């Protein structure tokens, strides 16, 4: 359930951090967890982090990191009390380990903390590549790996991290390669810090898909090409830093127009670029830098240092509201929908119940809040869709397909009255699988028609 990349303890050396963490759990940890303890996996993973990222400061019982409110890592206290570990209802949701003098590579097993929403390890001595297993964290909103020694390329599947709002990779130096196209599929991304690395290639036109983007810094990279006009589709953009790159051409008019949009003064777009001596032509830049000397010159609108101050303000971007929504929706569905005492902590990632939750949180364009009256029925219909192999439901052009961003009462052959589902008519749909017992949570459901399908294992008692 925890080890990644096909590893087994039989193959692992005795001094391997994975083995050391196992020995600590089984022999030294006074908590002496049972095999079926709910927190066994997460406690092991945090122990693995402590042994992997060799910093005695955060493991020392007498260190400044252990105080009246927090315990040192690898103490016998509940792991949720360990320094800068944040939990909700006993589940780890955030790790804030900035400037801890951590050394080593980030273990892929961190991806086995299923509700982890924040990873902040800025200002350490971490090295190696960014683990592609991070894509398995469906609720990750904040990933701050800045000011380390990470190297290699951004993994090509980064676009699977649909909830990501902040991606901070600045100041690593060794990150290289071209920016993967899937990076521009992160539709919730608000802060993207890539400066101070060795990225090459050009910026894709697909950057216009990042419509929520507020800050973009790609300075101090040998990136070439031009600034795409599609960046003008990022209507929320407040900061653009592209100095000390090999980008040439002209800042598109579509981007300059963002400066004249109706915003508060602080939120107005600020641009810093290599526009001195027209290396990069720009009629709307706030600070122009000399591409050869890297010396920057202000116009009369703002000091160059103000850009850095604005950047610093936003690098502490707070995704608390997003995390709260995740936890509240999870709790509501666990308490009001899931049958037979199930919890998401125990459910596999490919289970339809988990897939439906991930869709509600990550992909559903409706973005229903936790207190929405239709949350439960929308989740249940999504669960039916994932359970009964129904990706193609809704061929009729008059009705939206299931799993669309439209009101679920408009989905194909779903009938509602006053916003409550009354009937499901799905005869001859070539459905496969079994009807999930959670269908019983559609309290107003009066008619179910499922004739001539490939269903099995139906339990009528679960539909009371």
Secondary structure, DSSP 8 states (H G I E B T S, - for coil): ----TT--TTTS-TTSHHHHHHHIIIII-TT---TT-TTHHHHHHHHHHHHHTT-GGGT-TTSTT--SS-B-TTSSS-GGGBTTEEEETTEEEEEE-TTS--EEE--GGGGG-TT--EEE--SSEEEE---GGGGG-TT--EEE--SSEEEE---TTGGG-TT--EEE-TT-SEEEEE--GGGGG-TT--EEE--SSEEES---GGGGG-TT--EEE--SS---S---GGGGG-TT--EEE--SS---EE--HHHHGGGGSS--TTTS-EEEES-GGGSEE-SS-SEEE-TTT--EEE-SS--HHHHHHHHHHHTT---HHHHHHHHHHHHHHHHHT--TT--TTTS-TTSHHHHHHHIIIII-TT---TT-TTHHHHHHHHHHHHHTT-TT----TTSB-TTSSS-GGGBTTEEEETTEEEEEE-TT---EE---GGGGG-TT--EEE--SSEE----GGGG-
